[in-house]
Amino acid sequence: MDVLGTLKTNRTRLITLAVLAFLFFTAVQGMDTEDWVITILRGLSVGMITFLVAAGLSLILGLMDVLNLAHGEMFMVGAYVGWTVFVRPDTFVDVLSPLLLTVVGFVLLPVWRVWVQKVPFLQKQTRIWPWLALILGAGLLWIAYARFPLAIWNPDVYAESPITYSLALSQGNLILATVPPTAGWPLGLIGTLLGASLLGLAIAGFGARQQAGTLSNHISRGTWITAVVLTVLGLVTFFINSNITNFLLEISTTARFFVAMAVATGLGFV
């Protein structure tokens, strides 16, 4: 009876442990012993660093009774983003354009809410079309993102690994090769705007189920201004991609460090 009681009491923990064990043994099936041992040690190292960062933030913020690992994880993500911007500004510039164009669709949420309210068909079929808009928007973004040139690490090739770029940066001979846009770059720009708009429309549709009464038809001027500014910035960063990358490489390391810190801090606010 004591054994059964213990199993019932710790049922959630045992299920979680079983799932983790299953995932672990499934992952190591196609790996050599040396590879999965190194992977485990690296994972433990990242976990311990995250724990230490979370503990430090808890002490700094005075949360002695709460060890929030989410704070530590977000801090680690921000640090990695800042380090990437510092070492590989081309990756940051390449991601900036599709990111800005994607945000436009969500900035226009007030417009989509008013539009849903004005179209009778959209009001009546709120159980169907939001899911269709969500699937179409996600699929369109998936296709559009592939049309953007993206410079990224390649751990399989030592010459394109993070350690190589870090060493070249410390020696002052870092050279970044620009990735030319693919032939379908117009589809990437238009598809990103349409896909993000469909996702925003889907969110407005899901919200229409829970909203009682009518909403205000007023759309603030700030919404339009923000959407236009983000669209222009997204297009500008796409067409002068190499110029921005060269500028970030040519400025001093101190100035680029502050740029990286600003990006990492801005990510935290988001």
JOHUGI-V208821 format. One record per backbone hydrogen bond with DSSP energy under -0.5 kcal/mol. NH is the residue of the N-H (numbers start at 1). CO is the residue of the C=O. E is the energy in kcal/mol with one decimal. If there is no record, write none. Layout:
nh->{NH;NH}
co->{CO;CO}
e->{E;E}
//
This chain:
nh->{5;6;7;8;9;10;11;14;15;16;17;18;19;20;21;22;23;24;25;26;27;28;29;30;31;36;37;38;39;40;41;42;43;44;45;46;47;48;49;50;51;52;53;54;55;56;57;58;59;60;61;62;63;64;66;68;69;71;72;73;74;75;76;77;78;79;80;81;82;83;84;85;86;87;88;91;92;93;94;95;96;97;98;99;100;101;102;103;104;105;105;106;106;107;108;109;110;111;112;113;114;115;116;117;118;119;120;123;124;125;126;128;129;131;132;133;134;135;136;137;138;139;140;141;142;143;144;145;146;147;148;152;154;157;158;160;161;164;165;166;167;168;169;170;171;172;172;173;177;180;182;185;188;189;190;191;192;193;194;195;196;197;198;199;200;201;202;203;204;205;206;207;208;209;209;210;210;211;212;220;223;224;225;226;227;228;229;230;231;232;233;234;235;236;237;238;239;240;241;244;245;246;247;248;249;250;251;256;257;258;259;260;261;262;263;264;265;266;267;268;269;270}
co->{1;2;3;4;5;6;8;10;11;12;13;14;15;16;17;18;19;20;21;22;23;24;26;27;28;32;33;34;35;36;37;38;39;40;41;42;43;44;45;46;47;48;49;50;51;52;53;54;55;56;57;59;58;62;63;66;67;68;68;69;70;71;72;73;74;75;76;77;78;79;80;81;82;83;84;88;88;89;90;91;92;93;94;95;96;97;98;99;100;101;102;102;103;103;104;106;107;108;108;109;110;111;112;113;114;115;118;119;120;121;123;125;125;128;128;129;130;131;132;133;134;135;136;137;138;139;140;141;142;144;145;150;160;154;156;157;158;161;161;162;163;164;165;166;167;168;169;168;175;178;147;182;184;185;186;187;188;189;190;191;192;193;194;195;196;197;198;199;200;201;202;203;204;205;206;206;207;207;210;218;220;220;221;222;223;224;225;226;227;228;229;230;231;232;233;234;235;236;238;240;241;242;243;244;245;246;247;252;253;254;255;256;257;258;259;260;261;262;263;264;265;266}
e->{-2.6;-2.3;-2.4;-2.4;-2.4;-2.2;-1.0;-2.5;-2.4;-2.3;-2.5;-2.5;-2.4;-2.3;-2.5;-2.4;-2.5;-2.4;-2.6;-2.1;-2.1;-1.9;-0.7;-0.5;-1.2;-2.3;-1.9;-2.1;-2.4;-2.1;-2.5;-2.4;-2.4;-2.7;-2.1;-2.6;-2.5;-2.6;-2.4;-2.6;-2.3;-2.5;-2.7;-2.7;-2.6;-2.6;-2.7;-2.3;-2.1;-2.6;-2.9;-0.6;-2.3;-1.5;-1.1;-0.9;-1.0;-0.7;-1.2;-2.5;-2.6;-2.2;-2.1;-2.4;-2.7;-2.3;-2.3;-2.5;-2.6;-2.4;-2.4;-2.4;-1.9;-2.6;-3.1;-0.9;-1.2;-2.4;-2.4;-2.1;-1.5;-1.0;-0.7;-1.8;-2.5;-2.1;-1.8;-2.0;-1.1;-0.7;-0.7;-0.7;-0.6;-2.3;-1.6;-1.4;-0.6;-0.6;-2.1;-2.4;-1.8;-2.3;-2.5;-1.7;-1.5;-1.5;-0.7;-1.4;-1.8;-1.9;-0.6;-1.4;-1.7;-0.8;-1.5;-2.9;-2.2;-2.4;-2.8;-2.5;-2.3;-2.4;-2.6;-2.3;-2.1;-1.9;-2.7;-2.9;-0.8;-1.6;-1.4;-0.5;-2.3;-1.6;-0.6;-1.7;-1.5;-0.5;-1.7;-2.5;-2.2;-2.4;-2.3;-2.2;-1.6;-0.6;-0.8;-2.1;-0.5;-0.6;-0.8;-1.2;-1.4;-2.0;-2.7;-2.5;-1.7;-1.8;-2.6;-2.9;-2.5;-2.0;-2.4;-2.0;-2.4;-2.5;-2.3;-2.2;-2.2;-2.2;-2.5;-2.2;-1.4;-0.7;-0.7;-0.5;-0.7;-0.8;-0.5;-0.5;-0.8;-1.0;-2.5;-2.7;-2.2;-2.5;-2.6;-2.5;-2.2;-2.6;-2.6;-2.5;-2.3;-2.8;-2.7;-1.1;-2.2;-2.3;-0.9;-2.1;-2.2;-2.6;-2.1;-2.3;-1.7;-2.1;-1.5;-2.4;-2.0;-1.9;-1.9;-2.5;-2.4;-2.3;-2.3;-2.5;-2.5;-2.5;-2.1;-1.4;-1.5;-1.7}
//
